[in-house]
């Protein structure tokens, strides 16, 4: 709520005493544009980092959607505010701001929705299907960077059902350079799961997407040790119902740039990369008041999760058991 308070202070300086959600869409667009251009740090009047301004904008988005269902990320009436943000970010970068390595940012729900609308996610094409499988694995399993994805084999993900008949996918991670197996505590405390959700169209159900991907792979590549991510088969003679993918693993460079390419095609901006998927997972859990200590157990971080500055919940409100932590993974289902 700090970002909301900062905006409210700005409005008060303009003799605007209404709450943000009570201001007309058109007038709020004007206020947001001016705020983004003029806001400064209170302590030294210095400029904010470009990513900090985008985070503020995302905070306003969440607040307004919760209050009245309005989206400043998507609605045409907020175009001026979005352009002001882009212009200010560009200006700051020209001044040397934001020159930080790995400064990826999380995706908002509206940005994910846009990726589906532009058919960059979904099952309408080979590329979209591959993107969606990768995105689901990143969001629900918390996979990091390129290596964890590249090392995945088909048998690392198992379709399962619980006692209630609910379908889900379970990920059994392999050892990596950060988790070598030498330290028995250096593993995820919760086995990552991806739950089926009834959706129409079904392309937003991660279990359905996994099954569809299995059908479109060559049969001989559905063995346990086969690469999980296969190269797209661009041959025009390929039948429409089989072998969308080759009998070989996807190239490292292609796998490592899936999110960046989607972002470029959708016009999402320069700070979206493969790491944004993992940040989206953690930001979503944070926004749903999941304590940092529990996020560690879901994400597999070697150290305490402190990416987002937030007040921890009282100890008696923290999730107390690993079975409850597993249930929290349902939080990662978005309303696209």
Steps between C-alpha positions, in 0.01 A plus 500: 500500500804729509467571128131583541583734787763672288249557221238623746750755636563621146125539446468697824767741375267560205207570738348170389354344814303214348622145531677364196217261413245785514671710235370475144702286261584794275614725784697222667684446173615863513604474864692176447686645203613801703584287803724261305688789342548699820528252789824515701645321799396669823835471673724661237268607217688262272350317204360151540635204306301412184399166654376679814265716293366191326445335839303806613289480186436130569393589857248752366375235258436245776335758724263635235407155372412392852298815571305545177627251243679768297830416327751776433716240323238413241231769476535741208411798719828449690720504191650838586609375844661191347684713244616731779644198681681378188634848427622551856666159511680578175614839633632343820690232312662768285618656827659171603222380729396138495838371379480197726565141392202263507254781573204291390152583625194289571209486256160637596186295443399737220834450328453124514148546365645705214739217413200267464305755296790536258527118484856505627370273775241230437480196272422665166848434360813299567683806630213607728472148643872486577485847657206396717661178621813697593296776667291254704810315619661828603195637681387184676828317555714810563774394258799731475671636193589284204694214663217350706275505194773365270581212737138387523408159362152382411486266798569782749132599487242241598119522455325415828158494667415562863238320711231737372578417138663838443766490229838664544857483373788440740857606430792293627801727469847389397815620671646827372811706563321666794354175630759226448362241740796532741283685749179307582333825608576665167176392333151643467297427814186466289481300179371751241156421363286640220125452543237457231243778479176489300528774239329591177693498275709218655830652382526674838483171690867403559425127524308509170790685338746236624284219355463688170878548486547126559271425204691735270840352584640205302403180685861392548576831678252428780742276686631599844850601384394697191551880509196680638522793258514401135587711198203623295443314172454775239461257209186594304428137416447408865145374560276722709440241770845356566869579541497872556849452640826342391676202656762729647532748785432868449809718457642664812479853359139453394401356838680780682313773313140371489361762738700785350372418150142484624543835674641663188216372281241617755670835561544441874829685539870422548494373861313179422724194472492129581565586865177704501303176509653395832461852638134486400457185708658661806319832456166319472564308822606823671188683382292220651666552840707182494784556752858516367601194703234297319590641158853364555360151540294526184761672282807304607712805583816406685461810717208676660282668242536877537443630147188689600494729800188408688385477859495134605179352630483424874648162586163350586374588151787333317437176318602231745528181298652393172169351390343844537791647308422264215143629498633854464617417150138540393555874560700497176190459285433838343174646372618565143 
